[in-house]
């Protein structure tokens, strides 16, 4: 028996908890050292380039203040193929989670960062809201002082803003400081606006969630035989199976001509389902781009104009939009990617991001505007409570519903979205069970998640808003 085969047989025979512990250590070691990364790769079976995974783990080591420490690992009850791992980052001392999905021969088929699992969070001494505010501010200051955070943060109790703070530079070239009114690239947060727009049209009787796409999109957008198989709701829930992903297509295509949605047609026209539509969650920027085209057709308005008129304006989001990157928009942050060993240590993301944001992501907003969006959602200013419940119904508890990420961590039910791109790291969370809102917009890679995890630890100790 070969060494590799013997290891595989031994792993398969291990008790579930022993196996979970082994994979927890495997992940932590990959974050903390190059040798650990090499061991992780021996067990990894993801269709992700090795260099991309190396970049991820190197970045995790840096952004977490030198690494993470293992708290524990457990198989998910009822699903021993999914390992929940809890770690503590070294910069903020915060607990964060990661889910490892095991495939054939106990190789890692996927891993996803998650909120801290509830079992890993021990009861802490309660604090007053004022004490929580002070402690959260100190965490932000710590990340700023270490150079591991650059951006803006807002924490609110409903409409009351408790913390609003910014640090770092919006432009390292001109040494312009980030402020609490700086516009940051929000990455995939635009998906929330797109699905809310779709639900508005449903409420107006202009759009059917169960309708096939050929009711709204002609052959210039998608082949008719494909459009007949996919519904509007499947676009919203990332279950269309449509591939390739437009974000991957853009990696090899020039972007400077892409100003309007119609100009993306050549990148998505040949998309086809790789899984049976409606059966499998498969995150798809292509699907959300097509949903924007559906919104334009159903409303009779340009997508960008529709979102501006029906979402941003009524919510009071005056500093939000999908700006052309070469327009001189004031108070807009440039994103930066860390390049160790280079002359400057950082590289601007200007030539890597979209020229203009799309329904799937890439627009700009401020922490204040996103707070106003959260308030508008919860006050039914944009769509009804029934529509919100449908968008937030995570029936499979797979942490995603329709255009919103759904967290089931120690903070209880939370909804929102994240953004991730070169020089873009964002998080928005509405903690529905506790009444708080937290928004973090960063213009350096991966800076938002560890800080949000730390802030959640403080929010968990603070009193929940009375209902």
Secondary structure in CASP SS format (residue, H / E / C, confidence):
PFRMAT SS
TARGET T0000
AUTHOR 0000-0000-0000
METHOD secondary structure of the structure
MODEL  1
X C 1.00
X C 1.00
X H 1.00
X H 1.00
X H 1.00
X H 1.00
X H 1.00
X H 1.00
X H 1.00
X H 1.00
X H 1.00
X H 1.00
X H 1.00
X C 1.00
X C 1.00
X H 1.00
X H 1.00
X H 1.00
X H 1.00
X H 1.00
X H 1.00
X H 1.00
X H 1.00
X H 1.00
X H 1.00
X H 1.00
X H 1.00
X H 1.00
X H 1.00
X H 1.00
X H 1.00
X H 1.00
X C 1.00
X H 1.00
X H 1.00
X H 1.00
X H 1.00
X H 1.00
X H 1.00
X H 1.00
X H 1.00
X H 1.00
X H 1.00
X E 1.00
X C 1.00
X C 1.00
X C 1.00
X C 1.00
X C 1.00
X H 1.00
X H 1.00
X H 1.00
X H 1.00
X H 1.00
X H 1.00
X H 1.00
X H 1.00
X H 1.00
X H 1.00
X H 1.00
X H 1.00
X H 1.00
X H 1.00
X C 1.00
X C 1.00
X C 1.00
X C 1.00
X E 1.00
X E 1.00
X E 1.00
X E 1.00
X E 1.00
X E 1.00
X E 1.00
X E 1.00
X E 1.00
X C 1.00
X C 1.00
X E 1.00
X E 1.00
X E 1.00
X E 1.00
X E 1.00
X E 1.00
X E 1.00
X E 1.00
X E 1.00
X E 1.00
X E 1.00
X C 1.00
X C 1.00
X C 1.00
X C 1.00
X C 1.00
X E 1.00
X E 1.00
X E 1.00
X E 1.00
X E 1.00
X E 1.00
X E 1.00
X E 1.00
X C 1.00
X H 1.00
X H 1.00
X H 1.00
X C 1.00
X E 1.00
X E 1.00
X E 1.00
X E 1.00
X E 1.00
X E 1.00
X E 1.00
X C 1.00
X C 1.00
X C 1.00
X H 1.00
X H 1.00
X H 1.00
X C 1.00
X C 1.00
X C 1.00
X C 1.00
X C 1.00
X C 1.00
X C 1.00
X C 1.00
X H 1.00
X H 1.00
X H 1.00
X H 1.00
X H 1.00
X H 1.00
X H 1.00
X H 1.00
X H 1.00
X H 1.00
X H 1.00
X H 1.00
X H 1.00
X H 1.00
X H 1.00
X H 1.00
X H 1.00
X C 1.00
X C 1.00
X C 1.00
X C 1.00
X C 1.00
X E 1.00
X E 1.00
X E 1.00
X E 1.00
X E 1.00
X E 1.00
X E 1.00
X C 1.00
X C 1.00
X E 1.00
X E 1.00
X E 1.00
X E 1.00
X E 1.00
X E 1.00
X E 1.00
X E 1.00
X C 1.00
X E 1.00
X E 1.00
X E 1.00
X C 1.00
X C 1.00
X C 1.00
X C 1.00
X E 1.00
X E 1.00
X C 1.00
X C 1.00
X C 1.00
X C 1.00
X C 1.00
X E 1.00
X E 1.00
X E 1.00
X C 1.00
X H 1.00
X H 1.00
X H 1.00
X H 1.00
X H 1.00
X H 1.00
X H 1.00
X H 1.00
X H 1.00
X H 1.00
X H 1.00
X H 1.00
X H 1.00
X H 1.00
X H 1.00
X H 1.00
X H 1.00
X C 1.00
X C 1.00
X C 1.00
X C 1.00
X C 1.00
X C 1.00
X C 1.00
X C 1.00
X E 1.00
X H 1.00
X H 1.00
X H 1.00
X C 1.00
X C 1.00
X C 1.00
X C 1.00
X C 1.00
X C 1.00
X C 1.00
X C 1.00
X H 1.00
X H 1.00
X H 1.00
X H 1.00
X C 1.00
X C 1.00
X C 1.00
X E 1.00
X H 1.00
X H 1.00
X H 1.00
X H 1.00
X H 1.00
X C 1.00
X C 1.00
X C 1.00
X C 1.00
X C 1.00
X E 1.00
X E 1.00
X C 1.00
X C 1.00
X H 1.00
X H 1.00
X H 1.00
X H 1.00
X H 1.00
X C 1.00
X C 1.00
X C 1.00
X C 1.00
X C 1.00
X C 1.00
X C 1.00
X C 1.00
X C 1.00
X C 1.00
X H 1.00
X H 1.00
X H 1.00
X H 1.00
X H 1.00
X H 1.00
X H 1.00
X H 1.00
X C 1.00
X C 1.00
X C 1.00
X E 1.00
X E 1.00
X C 1.00
X C 1.00
X C 1.00
X C 1.00
X C 1.00
X C 1.00
X C 1.00
X C 1.00
X C 1.00
X C 1.00
X C 1.00
X H 1.00
X H 1.00
X H 1.00
X H 1.00
X H 1.00
X H 1.00
X H 1.00
X H 1.00
X H 1.00
X H 1.00
X H 1.00
X H 1.00
X H 1.00
X H 1.00
X H 1.00
X C 1.00
X C 1.00
X C 1.00
X H 1.00
X H 1.00
X H 1.00
X H 1.00
X H 1.00
X H 1.00
X H 1.00
X H 1.00
X H 1.00
X H 1.00
X H 1.00
X H 1.00
X H 1.00
X C 1.00
X C 1.00
X C 1.00
X C 1.00
X C 1.00
X E 1.00
X C 1.00
X C 1.00
X C 1.00
X C 1.00
X C 1.00
X C 1.00
X C 1.00
X C 1.00
X C 1.00
X C 1.00
X E 1.00
X C 1.00
X C 1.00
X C 1.00
X E 1.00
X E 1.00
X E 1.00
X C 1.00
X C 1.00
X C 1.00
X C 1.00
X C 1.00
X C 1.00
X C 1.00
X E 1.00
X E 1.00
X E 1.00
X C 1.00
X C 1.00
X C 1.00
X C 1.00
X C 1.00
X C 1.00
X C 1.00
X C 1.00
X C 1.00
X E 1.00
X C 1.00
X C 1.00
X E 1.00
X C 1.00
X C 1.00
X E 1.00
X E 1.00
X C 1.00
X H 1.00
X H 1.00
X H 1.00
X H 1.00
X H 1.00
X H 1.00
X H 1.00
X H 1.00
X H 1.00
X H 1.00
X H 1.00
X H 1.00
X C 1.00
X C 1.00
X C 1.00
X C 1.00
X C 1.00
X C 1.00
X H 1.00
X H 1.00
X H 1.00
X H 1.00
X H 1.00
X H 1.00
X H 1.00
X C 1.00
X C 1.00
X C 1.00
X C 1.00
X C 1.00
X C 1.00
X C 1.00
X C 1.00
X E 1.00
X C 1.00
X C 1.00
X C 1.00
X C 1.00
X E 1.00
X E 1.00
X E 1.00
X E 1.00
X E 1.00
X C 1.00
X C 1.00
X E 1.00
X E 1.00
X E 1.00
X E 1.00
X E 1.00
X E 1.00
X E 1.00
X E 1.00
X E 1.00
X E 1.00
X C 1.00
X C 1.00
X E 1.00
X E 1.00
X E 1.00
X E 1.00
X E 1.00
X E 1.00
X E 1.00
X E 1.00
X C 1.00
X C 1.00
X C 1.00
X C 1.00
X E 1.00
X E 1.00
X E 1.00
X E 1.00
X E 1.00
X E 1.00
X E 1.00
X C 1.00
X E 1.00
X C 1.00
X C 1.00
X H 1.00
X H 1.00
X H 1.00
X H 1.00
X H 1.00
X H 1.00
X H 1.00
X H 1.00
X H 1.00
X H 1.00
X H 1.00
X H 1.00
X H 1.00
X H 1.00
X H 1.00
X C 1.00
X C 1.00
X C 1.00
X C 1.00
X C 1.00
X C 1.00
END
